Amino acid sequence: MVHLGLRGNTIVSYDGLLTFYILTDVIIPVIFLVACHCRKERQFKVAIKLASKPDLHYLREFLSRRHFECPQEVIQVLDVVLRSKPSQIYTEVGRSFFDTSLGPRGDLGNGIEYWSGYYQSLRPTQMGLSLNIDVSARSFYEPILVSEFVAKHFRRTNLSKPLSDQDRIKVKKALKGVRVKLIYMNYAKTCKIVGVSRDPISQLTFTLDDKRTDVSVVKYFREKYNVVLKYPSLPALQSGSEARPVYLPMELCSIVEGQRYTKKLNEQQVRSLLKATCQRPNVREGNVTKMVQINNFEVEELVTKEFGMHVRKELALIDARVLNPPALKYHDSGREKIVNPSCGQWNMINKKMVNGGKVDFWTCVNFSSEHWNMSEDFCAELVKMCNSKGMVFRQTPSIAMRSARSDRIDQTLMDVYKESAGLNKPLQLLIIILPDQTGSYGKIKRICETELGIVSQCCKPVQAAKFSNQYFENVALKINAKVGGRNTVLNDAILRRIPLVTDVPTIIFGADVTHPPPGEDSSSSIAAVVASMDWPEVTKYRGIVSAQTHRVEIIQDLYKQTKDPQKGLVEGGMVRELLIAFFKSTRQKPSRIIFYRDGVSEGQFSQVLLYEMDAIRKACSSLQEGYMPRVTFVVVQKRHHTRLFPTDRNKTDKSGNILPVPPAYYAHHAASRARYYIEDEMSDSGSTGGGRKPKDKVVEVRQLPSIKDNVKEVMFYI
């Protein structure tokens, strides 16, 4: 923790990094008081220089709509002021604060727990400045002995046995960068783990300070601290440097409380976290109000006296209106032809797909050992459901169904592909019952979509074995979309009554960028763009994915030019390719482009708009000189933490939520799917979640394997 001390009575607001804000023009020396994890506090005298002078005048002009560019720097200053006190007393993670005093704390298993807290951000709105607060929860390391963490995290009941090289690498990956408290010292001392020794601690020696005497680690702790190590077969933790490592026994190191666990949670941990933190709207509303009361901004001198801000304790009230849900058109042969969804929900009872797809060549592969003989009965029911809902699905497979072990996925899929190709019956659909253990889905999708050109439908064995009509219905809808059919269309689209969509040929784009998980600095970011391939229905979406520089938010391949030795300058890019595909599908050029862009932070709005709009324009003009369709560029934000609570409890769904209208994020689905293409084999190699890259090292973008053309033609990513 760093505190600022100034001469006089001036109070400053510090962002915890390189900047602090002060209401004065006078630059004066500052004393930094650093509370380090040692025996005493240290002081540093630091030279301060003026960086900029944010002016509240521009914020007032913006809020009164006389200035149209949001003054982000001014808002950042005020945001830092409001975060100043919480950042000193709570654990800060991004824009959120966590502490055991802020709500429940619970076990997630494997040495990981969750803490409750809240998200806080200052936002400009039509009503003026608003403080956005929402309850939050994050995973943290349990404050337990490292030896106990290893036993829990890797489910080892016997710590007296040495670790294999593979397990040792996993331990290092799980603990690198974690701070531990040395429980054998007479005073509080912490160290950061930089590695794990290759050899067991019983075989480790080091040189004493006299630089002459070598001593074993076991003997050193026995003689100096009177501690007999219980687990000498475990490797030692390493702190210090690679050149001069300090060896620490796991059983004498306790994980410091309040360290966020940034690795990917397993499925059970995710379920536990969601179960523990899921709240009904009225409960969530109460907790949000409670967080404001706990902070009590009105008594903070920095907020009220120095910067003159006041925060109301009541939630803001806004007027709203409920939009009527769009009517859905189904096939005329069904008993229900038009459906008006209620509370964002509808089903397929008494309905048929508006355009049923056709499947002549298909088969099934079962990788489940617990449900080895399920394939024939399961597929018979699934085919029956597909046909009953309007598809034309041949009842018998084109090649024999088969079961296979989960360790023969590659060979089995290749055998299926070769057999179907040899009979001149290329598969239109491969139904796959997944292995009982998770972890194979990404590998299967990568092989099918990028190596073999097979559209697949994966089914979890536990769900498939229930033989539920609802499950068969849901799978049938996915299959129909994957083989080129349409499940439903908007009735207003058929009647040409959707403003700015059905009046002239319109293509709708969706775009997103996904990034590797925190701590992984070698994987590429993945951009995905989808676009409608039919008009006026706008229900079929073709998707394209592309790898790009690590954590770069701007989509780099919307439009590109490459030099070819034979062809010269070659124009390409995702937008260009999708515009060409739209023309081939509809025989019309789009007169209007609606471009939905997901995943852009507020600070990057202008940058993304400038670059990506330019790329869209270049893609259009590359197809025909002077071709400039109108473009509507819409930034979609779903992680905004804004929560709307109803004032009238009678106008909610059964859970207490405001009546929903669920959106679809096809671009996000496509980008997430593409990550499997480059990460399914990495997950076992230990590279994901690795160490930080050196600042001067340029990490090469790992290109994605190409998706086969026949797969790209359909909505393979859903």
Secondary structure as GFF3:
##gff-version 3
##sequence-region A 1 718
A	DSSP	beta_strand	2	6	.	.	.	ID=ss1
A	DSSP	beta_strand	13	14	.	.	.	ID=ss2
A	DSSP	beta_strand	20	21	.	.	.	ID=ss3
A	DSSP	beta_strand	30	34	.	.	.	ID=ss4
A	DSSP	beta_strand	42	46	.	.	.	ID=ss5
A	DSSP	alpha_helix	56	63	.	.	.	ID=ss6
A	DSSP	alpha_helix	72	89	.	.	.	ID=ss7
A	DSSP	beta_strand	91	93	.	.	.	ID=ss8
A	DSSP	beta_strand	96	98	.	.	.	ID=ss9
A	DSSP	three_ten_helix	100	102	.	.	.	ID=ss10
A	DSSP	beta_strand	105	109	.	.	.	ID=ss11
A	DSSP	beta_strand	112	125	.	.	.	ID=ss12
A	DSSP	beta_strand	128	141	.	.	.	ID=ss13
A	DSSP	alpha_helix	146	153	.	.	.	ID=ss14
A	DSSP	alpha_helix	165	175	.	.	.	ID=ss15
A	DSSP	beta_strand	179	182	.	.	.	ID=ss16
A	DSSP	beta_strand	190	192	.	.	.	ID=ss17
A	DSSP	beta_strand	195	200	.	.	.	ID=ss18
A	DSSP	three_ten_helix	201	203	.	.	.	ID=ss19
A	DSSP	beta_strand	205	207	.	.	.	ID=ss20
A	DSSP	beta_strand	214	216	.	.	.	ID=ss21
A	DSSP	alpha_helix	217	225	.	.	.	ID=ss22
A	DSSP	beta_strand	235	240	.	.	.	ID=ss23
A	DSSP	beta_strand	245	248	.	.	.	ID=ss24
A	DSSP	three_ten_helix	250	252	.	.	.	ID=ss25
A	DSSP	beta_strand	253	255	.	.	.	ID=ss26
A	DSSP	alpha_helix	267	277	.	.	.	ID=ss27
A	DSSP	alpha_helix	281	295	.	.	.	ID=ss28
A	DSSP	three_ten_helix	297	299	.	.	.	ID=ss29
A	DSSP	alpha_helix	301	301	.	.	.	ID=ss30
A	DSSP	pi_helix	302	306	.	.	.	ID=ss31
A	DSSP	beta_strand	328	329	.	.	.	ID=ss32
A	DSSP	beta_strand	338	339	.	.	.	ID=ss33
A	DSSP	beta_strand	358	359	.	.	.	ID=ss34
A	DSSP	beta_strand	362	366	.	.	.	ID=ss35
A	DSSP	alpha_helix	375	388	.	.	.	ID=ss36
A	DSSP	beta_strand	392	393	.	.	.	ID=ss37
A	DSSP	beta_strand	402	403	.	.	.	ID=ss38
A	DSSP	three_ten_helix	406	408	.	.	.	ID=ss39
A	DSSP	alpha_helix	409	422	.	.	.	ID=ss40
A	DSSP	beta_strand	429	433	.	.	.	ID=ss41
A	DSSP	alpha_helix	441	446	.	.	.	ID=ss42
A	DSSP	pi_helix	447	452	.	.	.	ID=ss43
A	DSSP	beta_strand	456	459	.	.	.	ID=ss44
A	DSSP	alpha_helix	461	464	.	.	.	ID=ss45
A	DSSP	alpha_helix	469	482	.	.	.	ID=ss46
A	DSSP	beta_strand	489	490	.	.	.	ID=ss47
A	DSSP	alpha_helix	491	494	.	.	.	ID=ss48
A	DSSP	beta_strand	506	514	.	.	.	ID=ss49
A	DSSP	beta_strand	525	532	.	.	.	ID=ss50
A	DSSP	beta_strand	541	548	.	.	.	ID=ss51
A	DSSP	beta_strand	560	564	.	.	.	ID=ss52
A	DSSP	beta_strand	568	572	.	.	.	ID=ss53
A	DSSP	alpha_helix	574	586	.	.	.	ID=ss54
A	DSSP	beta_strand	592	598	.	.	.	ID=ss55
A	DSSP	three_ten_helix	602	604	.	.	.	ID=ss56
A	DSSP	alpha_helix	605	623	.	.	.	ID=ss57
A	DSSP	beta_strand	630	636	.	.	.	ID=ss58
A	DSSP	alpha_helix	666	679	.	.	.	ID=ss59
A	DSSP	three_ten_helix	682	684	.	.	.	ID=ss60
A	DSSP	alpha_helix	709	712	.	.	.	ID=ss61
###
